[in-house]
Each structure stands twice: as C-alpha cells, then as structure tokens.
Amino acid sequence: MIHPVSPQPATGLLQGKRVIVTAAAGSGIGGATARRCVEEGAWVLLSDQHEGRLERTCAALRSTHPHSVFAVPCDVTREEDVETLFARAEVEMGGFDVLVNNAGLGHSAAVTDTSDADWNRVLEVTLTGTFRCMRAALRCLRERAAGAIVNVSSVTAHRAEKGQSAYAAAKAGVLALTRCAALEAAEFGVRINAVVPTIALHSHLTRVAAPEYLDEMIALQPQGRAAEPVEIANAIVFLASDLASYLTGESLSISGQRA
C-alpha cells in the first residue's frame, strides 16, 4: 500500500539552480525529484525515453511552474541522444548546475536463466548510461569549475537478493563509479555523490512487480512500509544543494535495512 507522506514546505534549497533529471517521467523517483527540484526554486530539464509519459509529466509540472520546466526525450544507451540532451540544456537553460542520473533498468531472474542479452541490456542502461551521462556532464562542468552530480543506486548494491544479480551488479558499479569519478571531479570543484534507496512504491512499480515480491520487500523494512518516491527525492535535493558542499564520493543510504 502506498503511504501518503506530508509535503515538505519549500525552503529555496535549489533557488536559481539548473537541474537535469534522467528517467524523469511518471510517478517514480525521477518524477518526484523533478517536482521537488522545481518546488525548491530550480529550473529543471526533464529527460526520459518514453516521450508520451515525458510530455504528460512536463505538462503537470508546468501547470504550477510554467516557466521552469523543459523536456527532452533521451535514451541513455545512445550517445547521440546524450549529446543532444546536454546541448538542449545550453539552449533551454543556458547550461546546468546539477545532473541527477536516475535512469536504470530492473531485471529479475536467476543467474542460470539470465541471457547475455538480458545482462548486457541491464548494464547498458543502468551502469553505462550513468557513465555516459556523467562523462558528458563533467566535460561541461569542468569548464565552470562548479556543480554537482547525484547518481541513483540501490540497496541491492549492498544486500544480496535472489534473482537480482544483473541489477545488483549494475547498481554496485554505479557506487564504484561514483567514488572514483568523485576524486577526479574534486580537482575542478565538482561534487559527485549517490543515493542508495530501498524499495519505493509508485504506480508503475505496482503494475510491473508481483504483489508477493512487493509484500516480501516491504516486510523487510523496519518502518513497516515502503518508501515513497518523494522521500528519495528529498535526499537527492539535499545532495544537489549547497548544504552538501563538502560531501563528495559518498553514498547516502535511504533505508533502515542492514547492508
């Protein structure tokens, strides 16, 4: 069951910041992050592979923030799409200050039932897509000597779970990538951190995941419920903001589970 979370009053944490969010369409973490960034005073460029869902999400945000929201379709497995995304950020917002790497692809199967194609697709979207966007972002931010990147990992990067080998390996790779790239980016004033969420319930997940699996995952949570996407988004906003000015190479766990 989706647990309603009381909305947090905006405090201007991202006032004047320009933010790119990948996989930002729909009701999940990306959509919630885009909304919280706009509420906190940012201009936001939403990106997603699903053009129809992207336009609906953009329209919903523009209904309350008509001049702060832009949208660009992007498949993070395509280098030309990623290049177009960052070029459009220059056109629409005059550049960007923050990148939220949220694109990822789930997969549930035993190792013996995972094909090369399945494995490669999960890693191509979840790990290589994160790398591809981060590389493009750093090439831009290096010139400004400022900015922040927030990568979205998963608690499965730490915690063993049957049937999640491909996804867990990709998300663990995101954490290693975050740590190593953060050392390089610190040399020119850019911060790179990651969030490590537990299960966050939203309408798309409840449509594609088996109820038994969701019940099993929720039962592991000491809070007695799943997280809400906005609770993950709030942590992303913090890492993107100047409140986290001395944090880099860190992975912020948004979970009560023992790793």
ZASE-397780 format. One line per 8 residues: number of its first residue (from 0); their letters; for each residue x, y, z of N, C-alpha, C, O. Coordinates in steps of 0.1 Angstrom, whole numbers, plus 5000, padded with zeros to 4 digits. Layout:
<rs>
NUM) A) X/Y/Z/X/Y/Z/X/Y/Z/X/Y/Z ~ ...;
</rs>
This chain:
<rs>
0) MIHPVSPQ) 5008/4988/5000/5000/5000/5000/5009/5012/5000/5019/5013/5008 ~ 5006/5022/4992/5013/5035/4991/5009/5043/5003/4997/5046/5005 ~ 5019/5048/5010/5017/5055/5023/5019/5070/5020/5029/5074/5015 ~ 5009/5078/5022/5010/5092/5019/5020/5099/5029/5020/5097/5041 ~ 5028/5107/5023/5038/5115/5030/5034/5130/5030/5031/5135/5019 ~ 5035/5136/5041/5031/5150/5042/5041/5158/5034/5053/5157/5035 ~ 5036/5168/5025/5045/5176/5017/5054/5185/5026/5049/5190/5036 ~ 5066/5186/5022/5075/5195/5029/5075/5209/5024/5074/5211/5012;
8) PATGLLQG) 5075/5219/5032/5075/5233/5027/5088/5236/5020/5099/5232/5024 ~ 5086/5243/5009/5098/5247/5001/5107/5257/5009/5101/5266/5015 ~ 5120/5256/5008/5129/5265/5015/5139/5272/5006/5148/5279/5010 ~ 5137/5269/4993/5146/5276/4983/5160/5269/4982/5170/5276/4979 ~ 5161/5257/4986/5174/5250/4986/5181/5250/4972/5193/5250/4972 ~ 5173/5250/4962/5179/5250/4948/5176/5263/4940/5176/5262/4928 ~ 5173/5273/4947/5170/5286/4941/5180/5290/4930/5192/5292/4933 ~ 5175/5291/4918/5184/5296/4907/5193/5285/4901/5200/5287/4891;
16) KRVIVTAA) 5192/5272/4906/5200/5261/4901/5193/5256/4888/5181/5257/4887 ~ 5201/5251/4879/5196/5245/4867/5199/5230/4868/5210/5226/4869 ~ 5188/5221/4867/5189/5207/4870/5185/5199/4858/5174/5201/4853 ~ 5193/5188/4855/5189/5178/4845/5185/5166/4853/5193/5161/4862 ~ 5174/5160/4850/5170/5147/4857/5167/5137/4846/5158/5139/4837 ~ 5174/5126/4846/5171/5115/4836/5161/5106/4842/5159/5105/4854 ~ 5154/5099/4832/5143/5090/4836/5133/5097/4845/5129/5092/4856 ~ 5129/5109/4841/5121/5118/4850/5106/5117/4848/5098/5124/4855;
24) AGSGIGGA) 5102/5109/4838/5087/5108/4835/5080/5099/4845/5087/5089/4850 ~ 5067/5101/4847/5060/5092/4855/5060/5095/4870/5063/5106/4874 ~ 5056/5085/4878/5053/5087/4892/5065/5082/4901/5063/5081/4913 ~ 5076/5078/4895/5087/5072/4903/5096/5082/4909/5093/5094/4910 ~ 5108/5078/4912/5118/5086/4918/5122/5098/4910/5124/5110/4915 ~ 5123/5096/4896/5127/5107/4888/5117/5118/4887/5120/5130/4888 ~ 5104/5114/4886/5093/5124/4886/5092/5131/4899/5090/5144/4899 ~ 5094/5124/4910/5093/5131/4923/5105/5140/4925/5103/5151/4930;
32) TARRCVEE) 5116/5136/4920/5128/5145/4921/5126/5158/4913/5130/5169/4917 ~ 5121/5156/4900/5119/5168/4892/5109/5178/4899/5112/5190/4899 ~ 5099/5172/4905/5089/5181/4912/5095/5188/4924/5094/5200/4926 ~ 5103/5181/4932/5109/5187/4944/5120/5197/4940/5121/5208/4946 ~ 5127/5195/4929/5137/5205/4924/5130/5218/4920/5134/5229/4923 ~ 5119/5216/4913/5111/5228/4908/5106/5236/4921/5106/5248/4921 ~ 5100/5228/4930/5095/5234/4942/5105/5242/4950/5102/5252/4957 ~ 5118/5237/4949/5129/5243/4957/5135/5254/4949/5146/5259/4953;
40) GAWVLLSD) 5129/5258/4938/5134/5270/4931/5143/5268/4918/5148/5278/4913 ~ 5144/5255/4914/5153/5252/4903/5145/5253/4889/5133/5252/4889 ~ 5153/5255/4879/5148/5252/4865/5152/5238/4863/5163/5234/4866 ~ 5143/5230/4857/5145/5216/4855/5143/5212/4841/5133/5215/4834 ~ 5153/5204/4835/5151/5198/4822/5149/5183/4825/5157/5176/4829 ~ 5137/5179/4822/5133/5165/4823/5137/5157/4811/5136/5162/4800 ~ 5142/5145/4813/5146/5137/4802/5140/5123/4804/5140/5118/4816 ~ 5136/5116/4794/5131/5102/4795/5130/5096/4781/5129/5103/4771;
48) QHEGRLER) 5131/5083/4781/5130/5076/4768/5115/5075/4763/5113/5075/4751 ~ 5106/5076/4773/5092/5074/4769/5086/5088/4767/5083/5096/4776 ~ 5084/5092/4754/5081/5105/4751/5067/5109/4755/5065/5121/4760 ~ 5057/5101/4754/5044/5104/4758/5043/5106/4773/5037/5116/4778 ~ 5049/5098/4781/5049/5099/4795/5057/5112/4799/5053/5118/4809 ~ 5068/5115/4792/5076/5126/4795/5067/5139/4793/5068/5148/4801 ~ 5060/5140/4782/5052/5152/4780/5041/5153/4790/5038/5165/4794 ~ 5035/5142/4794/5025/5143/4805/5031/5148/4818/5025/5157/4825;
56) TCAALRST) 5042/5143/4822/5049/5148/4834/5053/5162/4833/5051/5170/4842 ~ 5058/5166/4822/5062/5180/4819/5050/5189/4820/5051/5200/4826 ~ 5039/5185/4814/5027/5193/4814/5021/5195/4828/5017/5206/4832 ~ 5022/5185/4836/5017/5185/4850/5026/5195/4858/5020/5203/4866 ~ 5039/5195/4856/5048/5204/4864/5046/5219/4859/5047/5228/4867 ~ 5044/5220/4846/5042/5234/4840/5029/5240/4845/5027/5252/4845 ~ 5019/5232/4849/5007/5237/4854/5009/5246/4866/5001/5255/4869 ~ 5019/5243/4874/5022/5251/4886/5035/5259/4885/5036/5269/4892;
64) HPHSVFAV) 5043/5255/4875/5056/5262/4873/5058/5264/4858/5067/5257/4853 ~ 5051/5273/4852/5050/5273/4837/5064/5277/4830/5066/5274/4819 ~ 5072/5284/4837/5084/5289/4831/5097/5282/4836/5108/5286/4833 ~ 5096/5271/4843/5107/5265/4850/5110/5251/4845/5119/5244/4850 ~ 5102/5246/4836/5102/5231/4832/5104/5230/4817/5097/5236/4809 ~ 5114/5221/4813/5117/5218/4799/5118/5203/4798/5120/5196/4808 ~ 5116/5198/4786/5117/5183/4784/5124/5180/4771/5123/5187/4761 ~ 5132/5169/4772/5140/5164/4760/5140/5149/4761/5144/5143/4771;
72) PCDVTREE) 5134/5142/4751/5135/5128/4750/5150/5123/4749/5158/5129/4742 ~ 5153/5113/4757/5167/5108/4756/5167/5093/4760/5162/5089/4771 ~ 5174/5085/4752/5177/5071/4755/5192/5071/4759/5201/5074/4751 ~ 5195/5068/4772/5208/5070/4777/5218/5059/4771/5230/5060/4773 ~ 5212/5049/4764/5221/5040/4757/5226/5045/4743/5234/5038/4737 ~ 5221/5056/4739/5225/5062/4726/5233/5075/4729/5228/5085/4734 ~ 5246/5075/4724/5255/5086/4727/5250/5099/4720/5251/5109/4726 ~ 5243/5097/4708/5238/5109/4702/5227/5116/4710/5225/5128/4710;
80) DVETLFAR) 5219/5107/4716/5208/5113/4725/5214/5120/4737/5209/5131/4740 ~ 5224/5115/4743/5230/5121/4754/5236/5135/4750/5235/5145/4757 ~ 5243/5135/4739/5249/5147/4734/5238/5158/4731/5239/5170/4735 ~ 5227/5153/4726/5215/5163/4723/5210/5168/4736/5206/5180/4737 ~ 5209/5159/4747/5204/5163/4760/5212/5175/4765/5206/5185/4770 ~ 5225/5174/4765/5233/5185/4771/5233/5197/4762/5235/5208/4767 ~ 5232/5195/4749/5231/5206/4740/5218/5214/4743/5218/5227/4743 ~ 5208/5207/4745/5195/5214/4748/5195/5221/4761/5188/5231/4763;
88) AEVEMGGF) 5202/5215/4771/5204/5222/4784/5210/5236/4782/5206/5246/4788 ~ 5219/5237/4773/5225/5250/4770/5215/5260/4763/5214/5271/4767 ~ 5207/5254/4754/5197/5262/4747/5186/5267/4756/5182/5278/4757 ~ 5180/5257/4764/5168/5260/4772/5171/5267/4785/5163/5276/4789 ~ 5183/5264/4791/5185/5269/4805/5198/5277/4806/5202/5282/4816 ~ 5206/5278/4794/5219/5284/4795/5229/5276/4801/5239/5281/4806 ~ 5227/5263/4802/5236/5254/4809/5230/5246/4820/5217/5246/4821 ~ 5237/5240/4829/5232/5233/4840/5242/5233/4852/5254/5235/4850;
96) DVLVNNAG) 5236/5231/4864/5244/5231/4876/5244/5217/4882/5254/5213/4889 ~ 5234/5210/4880/5232/5197/4886/5227/5186/4876/5218/5189/4868 ~ 5233/5174/4877/5227/5163/4869/5223/5152/4879/5231/5148/4888 ~ 5211/5147/4878/5206/5136/4886/5205/5124/4876/5196/5124/4867 ~ 5214/5114/4878/5214/5102/4870/5204/5092/4876/5208/5084/4885 ~ 5192/5092/4871/5182/5083/4876/5179/5071/4867/5172/5062/4872 ~ 5183/5071/4855/5179/5061/4845/5185/5047/4850/5196/5046/4853 ~ 5176/5037/4849/5180/5023/4853/5170/5013/4848/5159/5017/4845;
104) LGHSAAVT) 5174/5001/4847/5165/4990/4842/5166/4978/4851/5177/4973/4854 ~ 5154/4974/4856/5154/4963/4865/5153/4950/4857/5150/4949/4846 ~ 5157/4939/4864/5156/4926/4858/5156/4915/4870/5164/4916/4879 ~ 5147/4906/4869/5145/4896/4879/5147/4882/4873/5138/4878/4865 ~ 5157/4875/4876/5159/4861/4870/5172/4855/4877/5181/4862/4881 ~ 5171/4842/4879/5183/4835/4884/5195/4837/4874/5192/4839/4862 ~ 5207/4836/4879/5218/4837/4871/5217/4827/4859/5221/4830/4848 ~ 5213/4814/4862/5212/4804/4852/5202/4807/4841/5202/4801/4830;
112) DTSDADWN) 5193/4816/4844/5182/4819/4834/5184/4833/4828/5176/4838/4821 ~ 5196/4840/4831/5199/4853/4826/5207/4851/4813/5218/4846/4814 ~ 5202/4856/4802/5209/4855/4789/5220/4866/4789/5219/4876/4796 ~ 5229/4865/4779/5238/4876/4777/5231/4889/4773/5235/4900/4777 ~ 5220/4887/4765/5213/4899/4761/5206/4906/4773/5206/4918/4774 ~ 5201/4898/4782/5195/4904/4794/5205/4911/4802/5203/4923/4806 ~ 5216/4905/4805/5227/4910/4813/5232/4923/4806/5234/4934/4813 ~ 5235/4923/4794/5240/4935/4787/5231/4946/4787/5235/4958/4788;
120) RVLEVTLT) 5218/4944/4785/5208/4954/4785/5207/4961/4798/5206/4974/4799 ~ 5207/4954/4809/5206/4960/4823/5219/4968/4825/5217/4979/4830 ~ 5230/4963/4822/5242/4971/4824/5243/4983/4815/5249/4993/4819 ~ 5239/4981/4803/5239/4992/4793/5231/5004/4798/5236/5016/4797 ~ 5219/5002/4803/5211/5013/4808/5215/5018/4821/5217/5030/4823 ~ 5217/5009/4831/5219/5012/4845/5233/5017/4848/5234/5027/4855 ~ 5243/5011/4843/5257/5014/4846/5263/5023/4835/5268/5034/4837 ~ 5263/5018/4823/5269/5025/4812/5261/5038/4809/5268/5048/4805;
128) GTFRCMRA) 5248/5038/4810/5241/5050/4808/5244/5061/4818/5245/5072/4815 ~ 5246/5056/4831/5250/5066/4841/5264/5071/4838/5267/5083/4839 ~ 5273/5063/4834/5287/5067/4830/5286/5077/4818/5293/5087/4818 ~ 5278/5074/4808/5277/5082/4796/5272/5096/4799/5278/5106/4794 ~ 5262/5097/4807/5257/5110/4811/5267/5117/4820/5268/5130/4819 ~ 5273/5110/4829/5282/5117/4838/5295/5122/4831/5300/5133/4834 ~ 5299/5114/4821/5311/5119/4813/5307/5132/4806/5315/5141/4806 ~ 5295/5132/4799/5291/5144/4792/5290/5156/4802/5294/5167/4799;
136) ALRCLRER) 5284/5153/4814/5282/5164/4823/5296/5170/4828/5297/5182/4829 ~ 5305/5161/4831/5318/5165/4836/5326/5173/4826/5333/5183/4830 ~ 5324/5170/4814/5331/5178/4803/5326/5192/4803/5333/5201/4800 ~ 5313/5194/4806/5307/5207/4807/5311/5214/4820/5315/5226/4820 ~ 5309/5207/4831/5311/5213/4844/5326/5216/4847/5329/5225/4855 ~ 5335/5209/4841/5349/5212/4842/5352/5226/4838/5361/5232/4845 ~ 5346/5231/4828/5348/5245/4824/5344/5255/4834/5349/5266/4835 ~ 5333/5252/4841/5327/5261/4851/5334/5260/4864/5333/5269/4873;
144) AAGAIVNV) 5340/5248/4867/5347/5245/4880/5337/5246/4891/5340/5251/4902 ~ 5325/5241/4889/5314/5240/4899/5303/5231/4894/5302/5228/4882 ~ 5295/5226/4904/5284/5218/4900/5283/5205/4908/5292/5202/4916 ~ 5272/5198/4906/5270/5185/4914/5263/5175/4906/5255/5178/4897 ~ 5267/5163/4908/5261/5151/4902/5256/5142/4913/5263/5139/4922 ~ 5243/5137/4911/5238/5127/4921/5234/5115/4913/5225/5116/4904 ~ 5240/5104/4916/5237/5091/4909/5227/5083/4918/5228/5083/4930 ~ 5218/5076/4912/5208/5068/4919/5213/5053/4918/5212/5047/4908;
152) SSVTAHRA) 5216/5048/4930/5220/5033/4931/5208/5026/4937/5196/5030/4935 ~ 5211/5016/4945/5200/5008/4951/5206/5000/4963/5218/4997/4963 ~ 5197/4997/4972/5202/4989/4984/5207/4975/4979/5214/4969/4987 ~ 5202/4971/4968/5207/4957/4963/5222/4958/4959/5228/4947/4958 ~ 5228/4970/4958/5242/4970/4956/5250/4965/4968/5261/4961/4967 ~ 5243/4966/4980/5249/4961/4992/5244/4948/4997/5251/4939/5002 ~ 5231/4946/4995/5224/4934/5001/5221/4923/4991/5215/4926/4980 ~ 5225/4911/4994/5223/4900/4984/5208/4897/4983/5201/4897/4994;
160) EKGQSAYA) 5203/4895/4971/5189/4892/4969/5188/4882/4957/5193/4885/4946 ~ 5181/4871/4959/5179/4862/4948/5173/4868/4936/5163/4876/4937 ~ 5177/4865/4924/5171/4869/4912/5175/4883/4908/5170/4888/4898 ~ 5184/4890/4915/5188/4904/4912/5202/4905/4908/5208/4916/4910 ~ 5209/4895/4904/5223/4896/4901/5227/4907/4891/5236/4914/4893 ~ 5220/4907/4880/5223/4917/4870/5221/4931/4875/5229/4940/4874 ~ 5209/4934/4881/5206/4947/4886/5215/4951/4897/5220/4962/4898 ~ 5218/4942/4906/5226/4945/4918/5241/4948/4913/5247/4957/4918;
168) AAKAGVLA) 5245/4940/4903/5259/4942/4898/5260/4956/4892/5270/4963/4894 ~ 5250/4960/4884/5250/4973/4878/5249/4984/4888/5256/4994/4887 ~ 5241/4983/4898/5240/4993/4908/5252/4994/4917/5256/5005/4922 ~ 5259/4983/4920/5271/4983/4927/5282/4990/4919/5290/4997/4924 ~ 5281/4988/4906/5290/4995/4897/5288/5010/4897/5298/5018/4896 ~ 5276/5014/4899/5273/5029/4900/5280/5035/4912/5285/5046/4911 ~ 5280/5027/4923/5287/5032/4935/5302/5033/4933/5308/5043/4937 ~ 5308/5023/4927/5322/5024/4924/5325/5035/4915/5335/5042/4917;
176) LTRCAALE) 5317/5037/4905/5319/5048/4895/5318/5061/4902/5326/5070/4899 ~ 5308/5062/4911/5307/5075/4919/5319/5078/4927/5324/5090/4927 ~ 5324/5068/4934/5336/5071/4942/5348/5075/4934/5355/5084/4937 ~ 5351/5067/4923/5363/5070/4915/5362/5084/4908/5371/5092/4908 ~ 5350/5086/4902/5349/5098/4894/5349/5111/4904/5353/5121/4900 ~ 5344/5109/4916/5344/5120/4926/5358/5125/4929/5360/5137/4930 ~ 5368/5116/4929/5382/5120/4932/5387/5129/4920/5394/5139/4922 ~ 5383/5125/4908/5388/5132/4896/5381/5146/4896/5387/5156/4893;
184) AAEFGVRI) 5368/5146/4898/5360/5158/4897/5363/5168/4908/5361/5180/4906 ~ 5367/5163/4920/5371/5172/4931/5382/5182/4927/5383/5193/4932 ~ 5390/5178/4917/5402/5186/4913/5397/5199/4906/5404/5209/4906 ~ 5385/5199/4900/5379/5211/4894/5366/5215/4900/5358/5221/4893 ~ 5364/5212/4913/5353/5218/4921/5339/5212/4919/5329/5219/4922 ~ 5338/5200/4913/5325/5194/4911/5323/5182/4921/5333/5174/4923 ~ 5312/5181/4927/5309/5171/4937/5301/5159/4930/5292/5162/4922 ~ 5304/5147/4933/5296/5135/4928/5293/5126/4940/5302/5121/4947;
192) NAVVPTIA) 5280/5124/4942/5275/5116/4953/5264/5106/4948/5260/5108/4936 ~ 5260/5097/4956/5249/5088/4952/5239/5086/4963/5243/5087/4975 ~ 5227/5083/4960/5217/5078/4969/5215/5063/4967/5216/5058/4956 ~ 5212/5057/4978/5211/5042/4978/5197/5039/4984/5196/5036/4996 ~ 5187/5039/4976/5173/5038/4981/5169/5023/4984/5174/5014/4977 ~ 5160/5022/4993/5153/5009/4995/5141/5009/4985/5140/5018/4977 ~ 5132/5000/4986/5120/4999/4977/5112/5012/4979/5108/5015/4990 ~ 5108/5018/4968/5100/5030/4968/5087/5027/4960/5089/5024/4947;
200) LHSHLTRV) 5076/5027/4966/5064/5023/4958/5058/5034/4950/5058/5046/4955 ~ 5055/5031/4938/5048/5041/4929/5039/5033/4919/5040/5020/4918 ~ 5031/5039/4912/5021/5032/4904/5027/5023/4893/5021/5013/4890 ~ 5038/5028/4887/5044/5019/4877/5049/5006/4883/5048/4996/4877 ~ 5056/5007/4894/5062/4996/4901/5051/4986/4904/5052/4974/4903 ~ 5040/4991/4910/5029/4982/4914/5022/4975/4902/5016/4964/4904 ~ 5024/4980/4890/5019/4974/4878/5028/4963/4873/5023/4953/4867 ~ 5041/4965/4874/5050/4955/4868/5056/4945/4877/5061/4935/4873;
208) AAPEYLDE) 5055/4947/4890/5061/4938/4900/5050/4929/4906/5039/4934/4909 ~ 5053/4917/4909/5044/4908/4915/5040/4912/4929/5049/4916/4937 ~ 5028/4912/4933/5024/4916/4947/5031/4908/4958/5035/4914/4968 ~ 5034/4895/4955/5041/4887/4965/5055/4893/4967/5060/4893/4979 ~ 5062/4897/4956/5075/4902/4958/5075/4915/4965/5083/4918/4974 ~ 5065/4924/4962/5064/4937/4969/5062/4935/4984/5068/4941/4992 ~ 5053/4925/4987/5050/4923/5001/5062/4918/5009/5065/4921/5020 ~ 5070/4909/5002/5083/4904/5008/5092/4915/5011/5099/4916/5021;
216) MIALQPQG) 5094/4924/5001/5103/4935/5003/5099/4945/5014/5107/4950/5022 ~ 5086/4948/5014/5080/4957/5024/5082/4951/5038/5084/4958/5048 ~ 5081/4938/5039/5082/4931/5052/5096/4933/5058/5098/4932/5070 ~ 5106/4936/5050/5120/4938/5054/5122/4951/5061/5132/4953/5068 ~ 5113/4961/5058/5115/4974/5062/5111/4976/5077/5100/4973/5081 ~ 5121/4981/5085/5118/4984/5099/5107/4994/5102/5100/4994/5112 ~ 5105/5003/5092/5094/5013/5093/5080/5007/5091/5070/5013/5093 ~ 5080/4994/5086/5067/4988/5084/5060/4992/5071/5048/4988/5069;
224) RAAEPVEI) 5067/4998/5062/5062/5003/5049/5073/5005/5039/5085/5006/5043 ~ 5070/5006/5027/5079/5010/5017/5082/5025/5017/5074/5032/5023 ~ 5092/5030/5011/5095/5044/5010/5085/5050/4999/5080/5043/4991 ~ 5083/5063/5000/5076/5070/4989/5087/5076/4980/5097/5081/4985 ~ 5084/5078/4967/5094/5084/4958/5099/5098/4963/5110/5101/4962 ~ 5090/5105/4969/5094/5119/4974/5104/5118/4985/5112/5127/4987 ~ 5104/5107/4993/5114/5106/5004/5128/5104/4998/5137/5108/5004 ~ 5128/5097/4987/5141/5096/4980/5145/5109/4973/5157/5113/4974;
232) ANAIVFLA) 5135/5115/4968/5138/5128/4961/5143/5139/4971/5152/5147/4967 ~ 5138/5139/4983/5143/5148/4993/5158/5147/4996/5165/5157/4997 ~ 5162/5134/4996/5177/5132/4998/5185/5136/4986/5196/5141/4988 ~ 5179/5134/4974/5186/5139/4962/5187/5154/4962/5198/5159/4959 ~ 5177/5161/4966/5177/5175/4966/5188/5180/4976/5195/5190/4973 ~ 5189/5173/4988/5199/5177/4997/5213/5176/4991/5221/5185/4992 ~ 5216/5165/4985/5229/5162/4979/5232/5172/4967/5244/5176/4965 ~ 5222/5176/4961/5223/5186/4950/5225/5200/4955/5230/5209/4947;
240) SDLASYLT) 5221/5203/4967/5221/5216/4972/5235/5220/4978/5244/5212/4980 ~ 5236/5233/4982/5248/5238/4988/5250/5233/5002/5260/5235/5008 ~ 5239/5228/5008/5240/5222/5022/5250/5210/5022/5256/5207/5032 ~ 5252/5204/5010/5261/5192/5009/5274/5196/5003/5281/5188/4996 ~ 5278/5209/5005/5290/5214/4998/5303/5207/5001/5312/5208/4993 ~ 5304/5200/5012/5317/5193/5015/5315/5178/5013/5324/5170/5017 ~ 5304/5173/5008/5302/5159/5005/5306/5155/4991/5300/5161/4982 ~ 5315/5146/4989/5317/5140/4976/5322/5126/4977/5329/5123/4987;
248) GESLSISG) 5319/5118/4967/5322/5104/4968/5314/5096/4978/5318/5084/4981 ~ 5304/5101/4983/5296/5095/4994/5284/5088/4988/5279/5091/4977 ~ 5279/5077/4995/5266/5071/4991/5257/5072/5003/5260/5066/5014 ~ 5246/5079/5001/5237/5081/5012/5226/5071/5012/5218/5070/5003 ~ 5226/5062/5022/5216/5051/5022/5203/5057/5027/5202/5063/5038 ~ 5192/5054/5019/5178/5058/5023/5171/5045/5026/5162/5041/5019 ~ 5174/5039/5037/5169/5026/5041/5172/5023/5055/5182/5028/5061 ~ 5163/5016/5062/5166/5012/5075/5172/4998/5076/5174/4992/5087;
256) QRA) 5175/4992/5064/5179/4978/5064/5194/4978/5067/5202/4987/5064 ~ 5199/4967/5072/5213/4965/5074/5219/4960/5061/5214/4951/5055 ~ 5230/4966/5057/5236/4963/5044/5242/4949/5045/5248/4944/5035;
</rs>
